[in-house]
Amino acid sequence: MNLRSRNRKHVEMDKSALNDILFILLLFFLIVSTLANPNVIKLALPKATSNTKAKQTVVVSINSNHEFFVGTNKVPFESLQQTLVPALSHESVDPTVVINAEKTVPIEDVVSVMEIARSVGAKVVLATAKK
């Protein structure tokens, strides 16, 4: 006499929804990681063909309204030198100032920032966008 059931049921979990959820999470984190850059000021940079890069120690940005930024902090032009000195003192080897100036900014503003950076003993690099 065989009392055991011949039709045994195998319990399985449906995993198809798990793949969809993981794919959506992956897309979410990829999109968020590209958007999360808090140290950026949107500027339209002039175009150049050279591909020279420098170690960015201090970034000075000038927007079309002639406002000066050291990093992301708005700084009046009169106190730009006093702001650059402590920012450059953290770098002991070859301090560099990278200037991001929008296309519409007069060249006099860029040159004045270059002169201030040279007076505090820093190298100056002008940032451009690729063509």
C-alpha positions as CSV (number, residue, x, y, z in Angstrom):
1,M,0.0,0.0,0.0
2,N,1.5,3.3,-1.2
3,L,0.3,6.2,1.0
4,R,2.7,8.9,-0.2
5,S,1.4,11.4,-2.6
6,R,2.8,10.9,-6.1
7,N,2.3,14.5,-7.1
8,R,4.7,16.5,-5.0
9,K,4.5,20.2,-5.3
10,H,7.7,22.2,-5.6
11,V,7.5,25.7,-4.2
12,E,9.3,28.3,-6.3
13,M,9.5,32.1,-6.0
14,D,8.8,34.2,-9.0
15,K,12.0,36.3,-9.7
16,S,11.0,38.2,-12.8
17,A,9.9,41.3,-10.9
18,L,13.2,41.4,-9.1
19,N,15.0,42.0,-12.3
20,D,12.8,44.9,-13.2
21,I,13.3,46.5,-9.8
22,L,17.1,46.2,-10.0
23,F,17.1,47.7,-13.4
24,I,15.1,50.7,-12.4
25,L,17.3,51.2,-9.3
26,L,20.4,51.0,-11.4
27,L,19.0,53.7,-13.8
28,F,18.0,55.9,-10.9
29,F,21.4,55.8,-9.3
30,L,23.2,56.4,-12.7
31,I,21.0,59.5,-13.4
32,V,21.4,60.9,-9.9
33,S,25.1,60.4,-9.8
34,T,25.6,62.5,-13.0
35,L,23.4,65.3,-11.7
36,A,24.9,65.5,-8.2
37,N,27.8,67.9,-8.7
38,P,27.4,70.7,-6.2
39,N,30.7,72.6,-7.1
40,V,29.6,73.6,-10.5
41,I,28.6,77.1,-11.8
42,K,27.1,76.9,-15.2
43,L,29.1,79.0,-17.7
44,A,29.4,79.0,-21.5
45,L,33.1,78.6,-21.9
46,P,35.0,79.6,-25.1
47,K,36.1,76.8,-27.4
48,A,39.8,75.6,-27.8
49,T,41.5,72.7,-29.6
50,S,44.3,72.2,-27.0
51,N,43.8,69.6,-24.3
52,T,45.9,70.9,-21.4
53,K,44.8,70.1,-17.9
54,A,46.1,71.3,-14.6
55,K,45.5,70.2,-11.1
56,Q,42.7,72.3,-10.0
57,T,43.5,73.8,-6.6
58,V,41.4,76.9,-6.7
59,V,38.7,77.7,-9.3
60,V,37.7,81.3,-10.0
61,S,34.6,81.7,-12.1
62,I,33.3,84.8,-13.8
63,N,29.8,84.9,-15.1
64,S,28.1,87.2,-17.6
65,N,27.0,89.6,-14.8
66,H,30.7,90.2,-13.9
67,E,30.3,88.3,-10.6
68,F,33.3,86.6,-9.3
69,F,33.2,83.2,-7.5
70,V,36.0,81.3,-5.7
71,G,34.8,77.7,-5.8
72,T,31.1,78.3,-5.3
73,N,31.3,81.3,-3.0
74,K,30.5,84.7,-4.5
75,V,33.3,87.2,-3.8
76,P,33.5,90.9,-4.6
77,F,36.4,91.8,-6.9
78,E,38.0,94.0,-4.2
79,S,38.4,91.1,-1.8
80,L,39.4,88.5,-4.4
81,Q,43.1,88.6,-3.4
82,Q,42.3,88.2,0.3
83,T,40.2,85.2,-0.5
84,L,42.8,83.5,-2.8
85,V,45.7,83.7,-0.3
86,P,44.2,81.3,2.3
87,A,42.7,79.1,-0.4
88,L,46.1,78.7,-2.0
89,S,48.0,78.3,1.3
90,H,46.7,74.7,1.6
91,E,48.7,73.6,-1.5
92,S,52.4,73.4,-0.8
93,V,53.4,72.2,-4.2
94,D,52.7,74.3,-7.3
95,P,49.5,76.2,-6.4
96,T,47.2,76.8,-9.5
97,V,44.3,79.0,-10.2
98,V,41.9,77.9,-12.9
99,I,39.8,80.6,-14.4
100,N,36.4,79.8,-15.8
101,A,35.1,82.9,-17.6
102,E,32.0,83.0,-19.7
103,K,32.4,84.0,-23.4
104,T,30.7,87.4,-22.9
105,V,33.1,88.5,-20.1
106,P,35.5,91.2,-21.1
107,I,39.1,90.2,-21.3
108,E,40.0,92.9,-18.9
109,D,38.3,91.0,-16.1
110,V,40.1,87.8,-16.9
111,V,43.5,89.6,-17.1
112,S,42.9,91.3,-13.7
113,V,42.2,87.9,-12.1
114,M,45.4,86.6,-13.8
115,E,47.4,89.5,-12.3
116,I,46.0,88.9,-8.8
117,A,46.8,85.1,-9.1
118,R,50.3,85.9,-10.2
119,S,50.8,88.4,-7.4
120,V,50.0,85.7,-4.8
121,G,52.5,83.3,-6.5
122,A,50.1,80.9,-8.3
123,K,50.1,79.5,-11.8
124,V,47.1,80.5,-13.9
125,V,45.1,78.3,-16.3
126,L,42.2,79.5,-18.4
127,A,39.5,76.9,-18.8
128,T,37.9,76.3,-22.2
129,A,35.4,73.9,-23.6
130,K,36.2,71.3,-26.2
131,K,35.1,72.0,-29.8
